[in-house]
Amino acid sequence: MGNVDYDYPRSGMNMNNVGENHVQHRVEIPPPQPFLKSMKYAMKETFFPDDPLRKFKNQPASRKLVLGFQYLFPIFEWAPSYTFQFLKSDIIAGITIASLAIPQGISYAKLANLPPILGLYSSFIPPLIYAMMGSSRDLAVGTVAVGSLLMGSMLASEVNPNQNPSLYLHLAFTATFFAGVLQASLGFFRLGFIVDFLSHAAIVGFMSGAATVVCLQQLKPMLGLEHFTHGADLISVLRSVFTQVHQWRWESAVLGCVFIFFLLITRYFSKRQPKFFWVSAMTPLASVILGSLLVYFTHAENHGVQVIGELKKGLNPISVTELVFVSPYMTTSIKTGLIVGIIALAEGIAVGRSFAMFKNYHIDGNKEMIAIGTMNIVGSFTSCYLTTGPFSRSAVNYNAGCKTAASNIVMAIAVMLTLLFLTPLFYYTPLVVLAAIIVSAMLGLIDYQAAIHLWKIDKFDFVVCISAYFGVVFGSVQMGLVIAIVISVLRLLLFIARPRTSVLGNIPNSAIYRNIEHYSNANRVPGILILKIDAPIYFANASYLRERISRWIDEEEDRIKSTGETSLKYIIMDMSAVGNIDTSGISMLEEINKISQRKEQQLVLVNPGSEVMKKLNKSHFQKDMGGNWIYLTVEEAVRACNFVLHACKTNPKRDESEGWNNV
């Protein structure tokens, strides 16, 4: 080691007190815990890391009842302190997001191959449910383009929405019901961590791919085509478009390009001038009004410009009796509901957490799952399809200055008035304007800057992102989702199965030991190999670690032979990052220990965690090591090893194992 001075113990001093001025701290074995108590602690840390029941402690029964009611319905927590200033802000925000929700709702329903009126239905009941049960102040509830596309493509693969629209509609309600059941169940059983398997990189790639596919789907109304492929991949769409060149309608194409340009210009203006956020928010509704007036006065519907047609007036009809629970369609509904439910949940929670971070407050992820799940279950009973908290609408809500979830109530009231009195006004709304609204919204989801950032920071994350993107664009939305999840899980397994190990060296003039590949000035300690394992040791990585540690030892012995240094006598394993170990891991350590003993080398452990220490003690591995060769720090382990090496040099006849057993 050379750079650190050592005080060797006086004659007769126990090796555990190495150095006159250095106290040797023993690694304690944790006291035994009853199995049920340990299991209870593990379950609590797994399912209740946020300790949601802490507010109920030491409270009388009546107060616990009130707190429980407020936990399920947060509106009763913030409503008593609601002020007139909050009301003014929420009314402005609610009206603003309603102006965006109405045209988007109609557009996204068409994207899901559903009647346009369902987009308005889905912006009425679900926001009311979320306002009572949601914990986010900024989330604006409604339909989403990606979820609509995913539901439409999955259901259309089983039932043709044009040939059997009634069955298709009922399956959409049933899929929404199962999506809600899944979402609420994940929250109720505290299983929200499942959503975390969708990594940020996977979501970026998937959402960008889905946005690209959504834009491609809009070529049908943009070009005025009556027949179009049911496939969502790039090849199918391009084949369908270019085999119908003779049916293209230039009137629709020109009108669509004009409105896309109008929407993008206003969005750019609002970004450059944040105080005029309402300009971008109002533009979709303004486009619908302008497009409708243009068609009405020019009779463009007679020249190839397709219009929505009649929308029936009235509030949501009950649809609970229309849910399909018979084979073979129930399987399709369950599969669709589970997939779109996970995607909607991931988007809603991610958006809610983002805006909560901006305003410095906390949202409960499991409570959000229950709220989103409940609103989809109730929505499926009232002619609504999948809803969540889309980013675009929530961003408008946030910029409009909303204070509480009451802005969703204001939006729902505005949609209700539209359903009761204004639906006839949408008769002349051109489909190409709705397509332009969708395209302008989707272009914002193609986050190429995030992909570039991933490439700069982590190439593997970029591979996950681009794989998900190409899976969606060239395969299907389902394929892209599966690819994203599989690659993300594969990476997680690689982290577990192939943990990092490194050789440590001493930083000159210090008692600090760091990776010699990271710190070029770190020096190896003569006669001692110091290794660090950076992960728990399980059956999945035990074989790899055994081979990797053996290779480190062989490489160190070869290096020593080539340099003529002192032979390798000690292998120190820094286990500070090893939080747990199983029986396969213990077997691996036993094999390493036996190999070391055959080579007349000593295995030394440093700072094992409490769970590791408990299992090592129960397995009698500590006795097999030949004494107390377990230390609290690398410095103390190196000091003890150097003492024995020094003692053997000064007294060659001394049995080295005697020193080991006394350490």
Stockholm file with secondary structure:
# STOCKHOLM 1.0

chainA/1-663         MGNVDYDYPRSGMNMNNVGENHVQHRVEIPPPQPFLKSMKYAMKETFFPDDPLRKFKNQPASRKLVLGFQYLFPIFEWAPSYTFQFLKSDIIAGITIASLAIPQGISYAKLANLPPILGLYSSFIPPLIYAMMGSSRDLAVGTVAVGSLLMGSMLASEVNPNQNPSLYLHLAFTATFFAGVLQASLGFFRLGFIVDFLSHAAIVGFMSGAATVVCLQQLKPMLGLEHFTHGADLISVLRSVFTQVHQWRWESAVLGCVFIFFLLITRYFSKRQPKFFWVSAMTPLASVILGSLLVYFTHAENHGVQVIGELKKGLNPISVTELVFVSPYMTTSIKTGLIVGIIALAEGIAVGRSFAMFKNYHIDGNKEMIAIGTMNIVGSFTSCYLTTGPFSRSAVNYNAGCKTAASNIVMAIAVMLTLLFLTPLFYYTPLVVLAAIIVSAMLGLIDYQAAIHLWKIDKFDFVVCISAYFGVVFGSVQMGLVIAIVISVLRLLLFIARPRTSVLGNIPNSAIYRNIEHYSNANRVPGILILKIDAPIYFANASYLRERISRWIDEEEDRIKSTGETSLKYIIMDMSAVGNIDTSGISMLEEINKISQRKEQQLVLVNPGSEVMKKLNKSHFQKDMGGNWIYLTVEEAVRACNFVLHACKTNPKRDESEGWNNV
#=GR chainA/1-663 SS CCSSCCCCCCTTCCGGGCSTTCCCCBCCCCCCCCHHHHHHHHHHHHHCTTCTTGGGTTCCHHHHHHHHHHHHCTHHHHGGGCCHHHHHHHHHHHHHHHHHHHHHHHHHHHHTTSCTHHHHHTTTHHHHHHHHHCCCSSCCCBCCHHHHHHHHHHHHTTSCTTTCHHHHHHHHHHHHHHHHHHHHHHHHTTCGGGGGGSCHHHHHHHHHHHHHHHHHHTHHHHHTCSCCCSCCSHHHHHHHHHTTGGGCCHHHHHHHHHHHHHHHHHHHHHHHSGGGHHHHHHHHHHHHHHHHHHHHHHTGGGGTCCBCCCCCCSSCCCCGGGCCCSTTHHHHHHHHHHHHHHHHHHHHHHHHHHHHHHHTCCCCHHHHHHHHHHHHHHHHHTTCCCCBCCHHHHHHHHHTTCCSTHHHHHHHHHHHHIIIIIGGGGTTCBHHHHHHHHHHHHHTTCCHHHHHHHHHHCHHHHHHHHHHHHHHHHTCHHHHHHHHHHHHHHHHHHHHHSCCEEEEEECTTSSCEEETTTCTTCBCCTTEEEEEECSCBCHHHHHHHHHHHHHHHHHHHHHHHHHTCCCCCEEEEECTTCCCBCHHHHHHHHHHHHHHHHTTCEEEEECCCHHHHHHHHHTTHHHHTTSCCEESSHHHHHHHHHHHHHHHHHCTTSCHHHHHHTC
#=GC SS_cons         CCSSCCCCCCTTCCGGGCSTTCCCCBCCCCCCCCHHHHHHHHHHHHHCTTCTTGGGTTCCHHHHHHHHHHHHCTHHHHGGGCCHHHHHHHHHHHHHHHHHHHHHHHHHHHHTTSCTHHHHHTTTHHHHHHHHHCCCSSCCCBCCHHHHHHHHHHHHTTSCTTTCHHHHHHHHHHHHHHHHHHHHHHHHTTCGGGGGGSCHHHHHHHHHHHHHHHHHHTHHHHHTCSCCCSCCSHHHHHHHHHTTGGGCCHHHHHHHHHHHHHHHHHHHHHHHSGGGHHHHHHHHHHHHHHHHHHHHHHTGGGGTCCBCCCCCCSSCCCCGGGCCCSTTHHHHHHHHHHHHHHHHHHHHHHHHHHHHHHHTCCCCHHHHHHHHHHHHHHHHHTTCCCCBCCHHHHHHHHHTTCCSTHHHHHHHHHHHHIIIIIGGGGTTCBHHHHHHHHHHHHHTTCCHHHHHHHHHHCHHHHHHHHHHHHHHHHTCHHHHHHHHHHHHHHHHHHHHHSCCEEEEEECTTSSCEEETTTCTTCBCCTTEEEEEECSCBCHHHHHHHHHHHHHHHHHHHHHHHHHTCCCCCEEEEECTTCCCBCHHHHHHHHHHHHHHHHTTCEEEEECCCHHHHHHHHHTTHHHHTTSCCEESSHHHHHHHHHHHHHHHHHCTTSCHHHHHHTC
//
